[in-house]
């Protein structure tokens, strides 16, 4: 934080005084909203590296210190003591639930976990090898058709119901998408189970309803969902907010978030990490992979490395790094890719290129190895991320809907095309 309450910007013969906003935590922000009106100037910030797009009370990140807080609670404490459903409640409502509130929230999620048979028709219309993220985006968008009668965004009850439906139904959609890809029959979620067990059973149960729930698997997945639940104004959450700012419904907004998450520079990195580790193949090839990642001409980057905000370490990666070994041990899985990952991490962390650029493993570096140990196919990894992140997306969407300063998101540009010219051939 600075001592500045305002900054003065001199632009030729004009001078404009801009207020400095003071957040609870983090960098002060110069409020430039009156800059254009007073000077005619826009600002340019490709990739929003220095631009806050909204005020938010949900999540705080300190990238230099490796701090991540959900509603003020450190991610390390939530990972150790909480559950994904409790974290989802916290993100959406702002406070931790008491026992009765948590029970009621769980019951609401269970009641909302079923989907209409028309979803099976939609999912069934995709090729079996279609990417699951494409099907997830389409099936979430379809929910807006199903619930078009309860999309009054001015109604707090309807808004909350839509948010809850999304948290409840995304696991069901994900399970059905997986089953379609495997040629397994569509099924219903088991209402007698908790959130994570319900998802696992619906995903993996055989055609005659058999699935043995492993507490180790449930615990691992629950923790991954907590770690993925929110990350302030990342690309997919900002997409949800941008679409939400137009007045689009929450299902359409979250479907857009899914497509933003899909990219390998964002949530798609977990899938890309595993493919990269498989390509590297053995710890002996790590050195040449690091060399290639440093060679800009190769176009190859170490997937799961680097982060726009974390410039010291990603606290989620720390938690996942420890957890990966535990989960593999508990499940009795020996995966040679773990050796490749460990050696790659060590090599990169000692390499001047990565040190100088402050490139550290991010949340996606180890998550794929865990998902693989849980027998989740590589193409489904980003769907798992979306499942956890839905809680954050809807929390941001809800916050945005009651933000008195909310405006339609509409960036400006630095035009670099032709000057006006006359039509002629
Ligand atoms: N491997 C090799 N070099 C890298 C990597 C990497 N993974 N990441 C960044 N760099 C280099 C860049 O080439 C650049 O070098 P230069 O300064 O010599 O030109 C420098 O580090 C800064 O990189 P930028 O791309 O400018 O950083 P930015 O903040 O825009 O990008 C990002 C962050 C997208 C995460 C990037 O580090 C990356 O592509 N990582 C790999 C993909 C990945 O793991 N994404 C998941 C992010 S976490 C999440 O979304 C869940």
Boltz pocket constraint, residues with backbone or C-beta under 6 A from the ligand:
constraints:
  - pocket:
      binder: B
      contacts: [[A, 47], [A, 264], [A, 265], [A, 266], [A, 267], [A, 269], [A, 293], [A, 294], [A, 300], [A, 301], [A, 302], [A, 303], [A, 304], [A, 305], [A, 306], [A, 307], [A, 308], [A, 309], [A, 357], [A, 359], [A, 362], [A, 363], [A, 364]]
      max_distance: 6.0
